[in-house]
Amino acid sequence: MKLEKSLAAWGSETFAATLKAELEAFSPDRLGLQKAANWPLQLDAPVTVSVMDVQGNAAQLYAQVGVFFTETIAGCNCADAPMERPAYAELGVAIDGKTAEMTLTLLG
């Protein structure tokens, strides 16, 4: 997965907003959030990203982000219908400075 717009925005005041928008365009499973979830992910629910820290140089950019997403707990309410539950994870996002290729690391 590539973050070409984020790489192009590096060093500008729009970087955090661009990174947020690009990450929010991915589904929860593409961001690897199942590893952070206690229940199955709701794949059609949007994610919300908060950019907490950014650093880097021409070779590699790194950001720490918080991601809010939705889990689905099957058959747990009185009508035996699935219940949605908000969830949160922190990810490390490394962006290759030449290819814009993204590598994600679950931080917590």
C-alpha positions in Angstrom: 0.0 0.0 0.0 1.3 3.4 -0.9 0.8 6.8 0.6 1.9 8.9 -2.4 -0.1 12.1 -1.4 1.4 12.0 2.1 4.9 11.6 0.8 4.3 14.6 -1.6 3.0 16.7 1.4 6.0 15.9 3.7 7.4 19.0 5.1 4.3 21.1 4.5 1.7 22.2 6.9 -0.8 19.9 5.2 1.1 16.7 5.9 -0.9 15.5 8.9 -4.2 16.2 7.2 -3.1 14.4 4.1 -1.9 11.4 6.0 -5.1 11.3 8.0 -7.2 11.4 4.8 -5.2 8.7 3.0 -5.3 6.3 6.0 -9.0 6.9 6.5 -9.6 5.8 2.9 -8.4 2.2 3.9 -10.7 -0.3 5.4 -10.0 -1.6 8.9 -8.7 -4.9 7.7 -6.2 -3.2 5.3 -4.8 -1.3 8.2 -4.3 -4.6 10.2 -6.7 -3.6 12.9 -7.9 -7.2 13.4 -4.8 -7.8 15.5 -5.9 -5.0 17.9 -9.6 -6.1 18.0 -11.2 -8.3 20.5 -14.1 -9.1 18.2 -14.5 -9.2 14.4 -14.1 -5.9 12.6 -17.0 -4.1 11.0 -15.4 -3.8 7.6 -17.9 -1.3 6.1 -17.6 1.1 9.0 -15.2 4.0 8.5 -12.1 4.5 10.6 -11.1 7.8 12.2 -7.4 8.6 12.4 -5.7 11.0 14.7 -2.1 11.9 13.8 -0.1 12.1 17.1 3.5 12.4 16.1 5.5 12.7 12.9 9.2 12.7 12.2 11.6 11.7 9.4 13.9 12.6 6.6 14.2 12.1 2.9 14.8 8.3 3.3 11.9 7.5 5.6 9.0 9.2 7.3 7.4 7.9 10.5 4.1 8.8 12.1 2.4 7.5 15.2 -1.4 7.5 14.7 -4.4 6.6 16.8 -7.2 4.8 14.9 -10.8 4.6 16.1 -12.8 1.7 14.5 -15.8 -0.5 15.1 -15.9 -4.1 16.3 -19.0 -6.4 16.0 -20.0 -8.6 18.8 -22.4 -11.3 17.4 -25.6 -12.2 19.1 -25.1 -10.5 22.5 -28.2 -8.4 23.0 -31.7 -9.3 23.9 -32.8 -9.7 20.2 -29.7 -11.8 19.5 -28.6 -9.3 16.9 -25.0 -8.2 16.6 -23.9 -5.2 18.6 -21.3 -2.6 17.5 -18.6 -1.5 19.8 -16.1 1.3 19.4 -12.4 0.3 19.6 -9.1 2.0 19.4 -5.5 1.1 18.4 -2.2 3.0 18.0 -0.2 2.3 14.8 3.3 3.2 13.7 3.2 4.2 10.0 6.6 4.1 8.2 6.6 5.6 4.7 9.5 4.9 2.3 10.9 8.2 1.1 11.4 7.0 -2.5 8.6 4.6 -3.2 5.9 5.9 -0.8 5.3 2.3 0.3 3.7 2.1 3.8 4.6 -0.3 6.6 2.3 -0.6 9.6 3.2 -1.6 13.1 0.6 -2.2 15.9 1.8 -0.2 18.9 -1.0 -0.7 21.3 
